[in-house]
Amino acid sequence: MPSQFGRLKPAAHSLLFAIYHFDTPWMIPVRTLGILPLTYTTIHTHSVRPCIIAHCLVNLANFSDSISRRIGTP
């Protein structure tokens, strides 16, 4: 990330992550706010592992929700 962003780098990263998921534009504000704590976690721990684990857990929750809805529908 360019140094011109200064203290706004975490917010810019969160916003870019949210915009990258362009298939659901109504979720951009939610994703931006949801990813912001993970961005600060990465900065604090100097590791992306907590964010990778959180991303996998969110994807797993979405997947299991979609499967349970499909199974429950006649």
Jmol script that loads the backbone (N, CA, C; Angstrom):
load data "model"
ATOM      1  N   MET A   1       0.856  -1.169   0.000  1.00  0.00           N
ATOM      2  CA  MET A   1       0.000   0.000   0.000  1.00  0.00           C
ATOM      3  C   MET A   1       0.903   1.233   0.000  1.00  0.00           C
ATOM      4  N   PRO A   2       0.606   2.195  -0.820  1.00  0.00           N
ATOM      5  CA  PRO A   2       1.448   3.396  -0.873  1.00  0.00           C
ATOM      6  C   PRO A   2       1.502   4.130   0.464  1.00  0.00           C
ATOM      7  N   SER A   3       2.621   4.769   0.700  1.00  0.00           N
ATOM      8  CA  SER A   3       2.798   5.474   1.975  1.00  0.00           C
ATOM      9  C   SER A   3       1.917   6.715   2.075  1.00  0.00           C
ATOM     10  N   GLN A   4       1.341   7.167   0.992  1.00  0.00           N
ATOM     11  CA  GLN A   4       0.476   8.349   1.040  1.00  0.00           C
ATOM     12  C   GLN A   4      -0.776   8.119   1.880  1.00  0.00           C
ATOM     13  N   PHE A   5      -1.167   6.880   2.049  1.00  0.00           N
ATOM     14  CA  PHE A   5      -2.359   6.594   2.843  1.00  0.00           C
ATOM     15  C   PHE A   5      -2.117   6.780   4.333  1.00  0.00           C
ATOM     16  N   GLY A   6      -0.881   6.682   4.753  1.00  0.00           N
ATOM     17  CA  GLY A   6      -0.536   6.908   6.156  1.00  0.00           C
ATOM     18  C   GLY A   6      -1.344   6.047   7.106  1.00  0.00           C
ATOM     19  N   ARG A   7      -2.018   6.706   8.036  1.00  0.00           N
ATOM     20  CA  ARG A   7      -2.792   5.994   9.061  1.00  0.00           C
ATOM     21  C   ARG A   7      -4.065   5.371   8.514  1.00  0.00           C
ATOM     22  N   LEU A   8      -4.417   5.717   7.276  1.00  0.00           N
ATOM     23  CA  LEU A   8      -5.639   5.168   6.683  1.00  0.00           C
ATOM     24  C   LEU A   8      -5.396   3.862   5.930  1.00  0.00           C
ATOM     25  N   LYS A   9      -4.186   3.327   5.991  1.00  0.00           N
ATOM     26  CA  LYS A   9      -3.892   2.073   5.288  1.00  0.00           C
ATOM     27  C   LYS A   9      -4.831   0.939   5.686  1.00  0.00           C
ATOM     28  N   PRO A  10      -5.070   0.702   6.983  1.00  0.00           N
ATOM     29  CA  PRO A  10      -5.994  -0.399   7.338  1.00  0.00           C
ATOM     30  C   PRO A  10      -7.398  -0.197   6.768  1.00  0.00           C
ATOM     31  N   ALA A  11      -7.893   1.021   6.827  1.00  0.00           N
ATOM     32  CA  ALA A  11      -9.228   1.287   6.279  1.00  0.00           C
ATOM     33  C   ALA A  11      -9.242   1.106   4.766  1.00  0.00           C
ATOM     34  N   ALA A  12      -8.171   1.524   4.104  1.00  0.00           N
ATOM     35  CA  ALA A  12      -8.084   1.354   2.649  1.00  0.00           C
ATOM     36  C   ALA A  12      -8.033  -0.125   2.287  1.00  0.00           C
ATOM     37  N   HIS A  13      -7.273  -0.913   3.021  1.00  0.00           N
ATOM     38  CA  HIS A  13      -7.223  -2.356   2.780  1.00  0.00           C
ATOM     39  C   HIS A  13      -8.595  -2.983   2.971  1.00  0.00           C
ATOM     40  N   SER A  14      -9.295  -2.601   4.025  1.00  0.00           N
ATOM     41  CA  SER A  14     -10.626  -3.151   4.286  1.00  0.00           C
ATOM     42  C   SER A  14     -11.597  -2.786   3.176  1.00  0.00           C
ATOM     43  N   LEU A  15     -11.549  -1.543   2.745  1.00  0.00           N
ATOM     44  CA  LEU A  15     -12.441  -1.096   1.678  1.00  0.00           C
ATOM     45  C   LEU A  15     -12.131  -1.813   0.370  1.00  0.00           C
ATOM     46  N   LEU A  16     -10.848  -1.960   0.043  1.00  0.00           N
ATOM     47  CA  LEU A  16     -10.479  -2.668  -1.186  1.00  0.00           C
ATOM     48  C   LEU A  16     -10.904  -4.135  -1.143  1.00  0.00           C
ATOM     49  N   PHE A  17     -10.783  -4.767   0.022  1.00  0.00           N
ATOM     50  CA  PHE A  17     -11.241  -6.151   0.173  1.00  0.00           C
ATOM     51  C   PHE A  17     -12.744  -6.233  -0.074  1.00  0.00           C
ATOM     52  N   ALA A  18     -13.493  -5.291   0.483  1.00  0.00           N
ATOM     53  CA  ALA A  18     -14.947  -5.302   0.321  1.00  0.00           C
ATOM     54  C   ALA A  18     -15.346  -5.043  -1.126  1.00  0.00           C
ATOM     55  N   ILE A  19     -14.662  -4.131  -1.782  1.00  0.00           N
ATOM     56  CA  ILE A  19     -14.983  -3.816  -3.170  1.00  0.00           C
ATOM     57  C   ILE A  19     -14.634  -4.986  -4.087  1.00  0.00           C
ATOM     58  N   TYR A  20     -13.584  -5.729  -3.737  1.00  0.00           N
ATOM     59  CA  TYR A  20     -13.186  -6.877  -4.544  1.00  0.00           C
ATOM     60  C   TYR A  20     -14.313  -7.903  -4.659  1.00  0.00           C
ATOM     61  N   HIS A  21     -15.132  -8.006  -3.636  1.00  0.00           N
ATOM     62  CA  HIS A  21     -16.280  -8.915  -3.664  1.00  0.00           C
ATOM     63  C   HIS A  21     -17.465  -8.182  -4.305  1.00  0.00           C
ATOM     64  N   PHE A  22     -17.308  -7.847  -5.585  1.00  0.00           N
ATOM     65  CA  PHE A  22     -18.265  -7.007  -6.298  1.00  0.00           C
ATOM     66  C   PHE A  22     -19.588  -7.697  -6.599  1.00  0.00           C
ATOM     67  N   ASP A  23     -19.668  -9.003  -6.380  1.00  0.00           N
ATOM     68  CA  ASP A  23     -20.911  -9.708  -6.661  1.00  0.00           C
ATOM     69  C   ASP A  23     -22.018  -9.353  -5.676  1.00  0.00           C
ATOM     70  N   THR A  24     -21.653  -8.782  -4.529  1.00  0.00           N
ATOM     71  CA  THR A  24     -22.638  -8.347  -3.537  1.00  0.00           C
ATOM     72  C   THR A  24     -22.314  -6.924  -3.098  1.00  0.00           C
ATOM     73  N   PRO A  25     -22.608  -5.939  -3.944  1.00  0.00           N
ATOM     74  CA  PRO A  25     -22.217  -4.559  -3.609  1.00  0.00           C
ATOM     75  C   PRO A  25     -22.909  -4.002  -2.361  1.00  0.00           C
ATOM     76  N   TRP A  26     -24.081  -4.525  -2.006  1.00  0.00           N
ATOM     77  CA  TRP A  26     -24.774  -4.040  -0.815  1.00  0.00           C
ATOM     78  C   TRP A  26     -24.038  -4.429   0.468  1.00  0.00           C
ATOM     79  N   MET A  27     -23.093  -5.360   0.368  1.00  0.00           N
ATOM     80  CA  MET A  27     -22.339  -5.800   1.540  1.00  0.00           C
ATOM     81  C   MET A  27     -21.029  -5.034   1.737  1.00  0.00           C
ATOM     82  N   ILE A  28     -20.719  -4.081   0.863  1.00  0.00           N
ATOM     83  CA  ILE A  28     -19.452  -3.349   0.960  1.00  0.00           C
ATOM     84  C   ILE A  28     -19.289  -2.680   2.321  1.00  0.00           C
ATOM     85  N   PRO A  29     -20.288  -1.949   2.838  1.00  0.00           N
ATOM     86  CA  PRO A  29     -20.101  -1.328   4.165  1.00  0.00           C
ATOM     87  C   PRO A  29     -19.904  -2.358   5.273  1.00  0.00           C
ATOM     88  N   VAL A  30     -20.661  -3.457   5.220  1.00  0.00           N
ATOM     89  CA  VAL A  30     -20.552  -4.489   6.253  1.00  0.00           C
ATOM     90  C   VAL A  30     -19.191  -5.164   6.202  1.00  0.00           C
ATOM     91  N   ARG A  31     -18.743  -5.499   5.001  1.00  0.00           N
ATOM     92  CA  ARG A  31     -17.432  -6.140   4.875  1.00  0.00           C
ATOM     93  C   ARG A  31     -16.313  -5.200   5.289  1.00  0.00           C
ATOM     94  N   THR A  32     -16.435  -3.937   4.924  1.00  0.00           N
ATOM     95  CA  THR A  32     -15.398  -2.971   5.302  1.00  0.00           C
ATOM     96  C   THR A  32     -15.268  -2.909   6.813  1.00  0.00           C
ATOM     97  N   LEU A  33     -16.379  -2.794   7.514  1.00  0.00           N
ATOM     98  CA  LEU A  33     -16.336  -2.724   8.979  1.00  0.00           C
ATOM     99  C   LEU A  33     -15.964  -4.061   9.596  1.00  0.00           C
ATOM    100  N   GLY A  34     -16.340  -5.151   8.957  1.00  0.00           N
ATOM    101  CA  GLY A  34     -16.028  -6.471   9.497  1.00  0.00           C
ATOM    102  C   GLY A  34     -14.564  -6.857   9.340  1.00  0.00           C
ATOM    103  N   ILE A  35     -13.948  -6.422   8.271  1.00  0.00           N
ATOM    104  CA  ILE A  35     -12.557  -6.766   8.010  1.00  0.00           C
ATOM    105  C   ILE A  35     -11.602  -5.820   8.725  1.00  0.00           C
ATOM    106  N   LEU A  36     -12.046  -4.647   9.077  1.00  0.00           N
ATOM    107  CA  LEU A  36     -11.172  -3.664   9.728  1.00  0.00           C
ATOM    108  C   LEU A  36     -10.483  -4.205  10.977  1.00  0.00           C
ATOM    109  N   PRO A  37     -11.180  -4.892  11.896  1.00  0.00           N
ATOM    110  CA  PRO A  37     -10.474  -5.460  13.054  1.00  0.00           C
ATOM    111  C   PRO A  37      -9.431  -6.503  12.657  1.00  0.00           C
ATOM    112  N   LEU A  38      -9.702  -7.269  11.609  1.00  0.00           N
ATOM    113  CA  LEU A  38      -8.726  -8.251  11.158  1.00  0.00           C
ATOM    114  C   LEU A  38      -7.489  -7.583  10.570  1.00  0.00           C
ATOM    115  N   THR A  39      -7.682  -6.446   9.944  1.00  0.00           N
ATOM    116  CA  THR A  39      -6.535  -5.702   9.419  1.00  0.00           C
ATOM    117  C   THR A  39      -5.635  -5.243  10.552  1.00  0.00           C
ATOM    118  N   TYR A  40      -6.243  -4.721  11.604  1.00  0.00           N
ATOM    119  CA  TYR A  40      -5.449  -4.298  12.764  1.00  0.00           C
ATOM    120  C   TYR A  40      -4.801  -5.502  13.457  1.00  0.00           C
ATOM    121  N   THR A  41      -5.467  -6.641  13.446  1.00  0.00           N
ATOM    122  CA  THR A  41      -4.884  -7.853  14.020  1.00  0.00           C
ATOM    123  C   THR A  41      -3.635  -8.255  13.246  1.00  0.00           C
ATOM    124  N   THR A  42      -3.703  -8.176  11.940  1.00  0.00           N
ATOM    125  CA  THR A  42      -2.551  -8.502  11.106  1.00  0.00           C
ATOM    126  C   THR A  42      -1.388  -7.552  11.388  1.00  0.00           C
ATOM    127  N   ILE A  43      -1.691  -6.272  11.532  1.00  0.00           N
ATOM    128  CA  ILE A  43      -0.639  -5.299  11.824  1.00  0.00           C
ATOM    129  C   ILE A  43      -0.016  -5.585  13.181  1.00  0.00           C
ATOM    130  N   HIS A  44      -0.845  -5.883  14.168  1.00  0.00           N
ATOM    131  CA  HIS A  44      -0.363  -6.115  15.533  1.00  0.00           C
ATOM    132  C   HIS A  44       0.448  -7.408  15.648  1.00  0.00           C
ATOM    133  N   THR A  45      -0.016  -8.478  15.020  1.00  0.00           N
ATOM    134  CA  THR A  45       0.646  -9.776  15.154  1.00  0.00           C
ATOM    135  C   THR A  45       1.724 -10.012  14.097  1.00  0.00           C
ATOM    136  N   HIS A  46       1.749  -9.176  13.065  1.00  0.00           N
ATOM    137  CA  HIS A  46       2.684  -9.352  11.945  1.00  0.00           C
ATOM    138  C   HIS A  46       2.496 -10.717  11.284  1.00  0.00           C
ATOM    139  N   SER A  47       1.253 -11.185  11.261  1.00  0.00           N
ATOM    140  CA  SER A  47       0.934 -12.470  10.671  1.00  0.00           C
ATOM    141  C   SER A  47      -0.443 -12.403  10.014  1.00  0.00           C
ATOM    142  N   VAL A  48      -0.579 -13.057   8.878  1.00  0.00           N
ATOM    143  CA  VAL A  48      -1.879 -13.112   8.218  1.00  0.00           C
ATOM    144  C   VAL A  48      -2.678 -14.342   8.632  1.00  0.00           C
ATOM    145  N   ARG A  49      -2.075 -15.205   9.420  1.00  0.00           N
ATOM    146  CA  ARG A  49      -2.755 -16.443   9.816  1.00  0.00           C
ATOM    147  C   ARG A  49      -4.099 -16.220  10.512  1.00  0.00           C
ATOM    148  N   PRO A  50      -4.199 -15.290  11.484  1.00  0.00           N
ATOM    149  CA  PRO A  50      -5.523 -15.086  12.102  1.00  0.00           C
ATOM    150  C   PRO A  50      -6.584 -14.672  11.084  1.00  0.00           C
ATOM    151  N   CYS A  51      -6.207 -13.875  10.110  1.00  0.00           N
ATOM    152  CA  CYS A  51      -7.168 -13.444   9.097  1.00  0.00           C
ATOM    153  C   CYS A  51      -7.545 -14.576   8.163  1.00  0.00           C
ATOM    154  N   ILE A  52      -6.579 -15.418   7.828  1.00  0.00           N
ATOM    155  CA  ILE A  52      -6.872 -16.568   6.974  1.00  0.00           C
ATOM    156  C   ILE A  52      -7.839 -17.505   7.685  1.00  0.00           C
ATOM    157  N   ILE A  53      -7.598 -17.748   8.964  1.00  0.00           N
ATOM    158  CA  ILE A  53      -8.489 -18.615   9.746  1.00  0.00           C
ATOM    159  C   ILE A  53      -9.883 -18.010   9.836  1.00  0.00           C
ATOM    160  N   ALA A  54      -9.971 -16.706  10.100  1.00  0.00           N
ATOM    161  CA  ALA A  54     -11.276 -16.047  10.181  1.00  0.00           C
ATOM    162  C   ALA A  54     -12.000 -16.109   8.833  1.00  0.00           C
ATOM    163  N   HIS A  55     -11.278 -15.901   7.755  1.00  0.00           N
ATOM    164  CA  HIS A  55     -11.880 -15.957   6.420  1.00  0.00           C
ATOM    165  C   HIS A  55     -12.412 -17.357   6.144  1.00  0.00           C
ATOM    166  N   CYS A  56     -11.645 -18.377   6.498  1.00  0.00           N
ATOM    167  CA  CYS A  56     -12.096 -19.761   6.308  1.00  0.00           C
ATOM    168  C   CYS A  56     -13.335 -20.068   7.141  1.00  0.00           C
ATOM    169  N   LEU A  57     -13.367 -19.587   8.373  1.00  0.00           N
ATOM    170  CA  LEU A  57     -14.533 -19.826   9.231  1.00  0.00           C
ATOM    171  C   LEU A  57     -15.781 -19.141   8.689  1.00  0.00           C
ATOM    172  N   VAL A  58     -15.641 -17.933   8.192  1.00  0.00           N
ATOM    173  CA  VAL A  58     -16.792 -17.228   7.611  1.00  0.00           C
ATOM    174  C   VAL A  58     -17.279 -17.962   6.365  1.00  0.00           C
ATOM    175  N   ASN A  59     -16.336 -18.385   5.510  1.00  0.00           N
ATOM    176  CA  ASN A  59     -16.728 -19.134   4.316  1.00  0.00           C
ATOM    177  C   ASN A  59     -17.402 -20.454   4.681  1.00  0.00           C
ATOM    178  N   LEU A  60     -16.891 -21.128   5.704  1.00  0.00           N
ATOM    179  CA  LEU A  60     -17.493 -22.379   6.152  1.00  0.00           C
ATOM    180  C   LEU A  60     -18.908 -22.147   6.679  1.00  0.00           C
ATOM    181  N   ALA A  61     -19.095 -21.068   7.428  1.00  0.00           N
ATOM    182  CA  ALA A  61     -20.434 -20.748   7.941  1.00  0.00           C
ATOM    183  C   ALA A  61     -21.396 -20.461   6.790  1.00  0.00           C
ATOM    184  N   ASN A  62     -20.954 -19.707   5.795  1.00  0.00           N
ATOM    185  CA  ASN A  62     -21.807 -19.424   4.632  1.00  0.00           C
ATOM    186  C   ASN A  62     -22.124 -20.692   3.855  1.00  0.00           C
ATOM    187  N   PHE A  63     -21.130 -21.544   3.686  1.00  0.00           N
ATOM    188  CA  PHE A  63     -21.335 -22.800   2.966  1.00  0.00           C
ATOM    189  C   PHE A  63     -22.324 -23.693   3.697  1.00  0.00           C
ATOM    190  N   SER A  64     -22.140 -23.848   5.013  1.00  0.00           N
ATOM    191  CA  SER A  64     -23.034 -24.721   5.774  1.00  0.00           C
ATOM    192  C   SER A  64     -24.450 -24.149   5.813  1.00  0.00           C
ATOM    193  N   ASP A  65     -24.579 -22.841   5.836  1.00  0.00           N
ATOM    194  CA  ASP A  65     -25.900 -22.223   5.796  1.00  0.00           C
ATOM    195  C   ASP A  65     -26.588 -22.509   4.465  1.00  0.00           C
ATOM    196  N   SER A  66     -25.858 -22.372   3.377  1.00  0.00           N
ATOM    197  CA  SER A  66     -26.461 -22.626   2.070  1.00  0.00           C
ATOM    198  C   SER A  66     -26.814 -24.102   1.897  1.00  0.00           C
ATOM    199  N   ILE A  67     -25.995 -25.004   2.428  1.00  0.00           N
ATOM    200  CA  ILE A  67     -26.309 -26.434   2.348  1.00  0.00           C
ATOM    201  C   ILE A  67     -27.531 -26.767   3.191  1.00  0.00           C
ATOM    202  N   SER A  68     -27.596 -26.204   4.384  1.00  0.00           N
ATOM    203  CA  SER A  68     -28.745 -26.506   5.253  1.00  0.00           C
ATOM    204  C   SER A  68     -30.039 -25.957   4.664  1.00  0.00           C
ATOM    205  N   ARG A  69     -29.967 -24.821   3.990  1.00  0.00           N
ATOM    206  CA  ARG A  69     -31.177 -24.277   3.333  1.00  0.00           C
ATOM    207  C   ARG A  69     -31.588 -25.165   2.168  1.00  0.00           C
ATOM    208  N   ARG A  70     -30.626 -25.694   1.428  1.00  0.00           N
ATOM    209  CA  ARG A  70     -30.928 -26.540   0.284  1.00  0.00           C
ATOM    210  C   ARG A  70     -31.518 -27.873   0.744  1.00  0.00           C
ATOM    211  N   ILE A  71     -30.977 -28.430   1.819  1.00  0.00           N
ATOM    212  CA  ILE A  71     -31.475 -29.710   2.334  1.00  0.00           C
ATOM    213  C   ILE A  71     -32.868 -29.536   2.936  1.00  0.00           C
ATOM    214  N   GLY A  72     -33.097 -28.410   3.601  1.00  0.00           N
ATOM    215  CA  GLY A  72     -34.379 -28.188   4.265  1.00  0.00           C
ATOM    216  C   GLY A  72     -35.509 -27.836   3.329  1.00  0.00           C
ATOM    217  N   THR A  73     -35.217 -27.492   2.070  1.00  0.00           N
ATOM    218  CA  THR A  73     -36.241 -27.103   1.123  1.00  0.00           C
ATOM    219  C   THR A  73     -36.723 -28.334   0.359  1.00  0.00           C
ATOM    220  N   PRO A  74     -38.059 -28.544   0.341  1.00  0.00           N
ATOM    221  CA  PRO A  74     -38.593 -29.720  -0.392  1.00  0.00           C
ATOM    222  C   PRO A  74     -38.528 -29.543  -1.891  1.00  0.00           C
TER     223      PRO A  74
END
end "model"
wireframe off; spacefill off
backbone 0.3
color backbone group
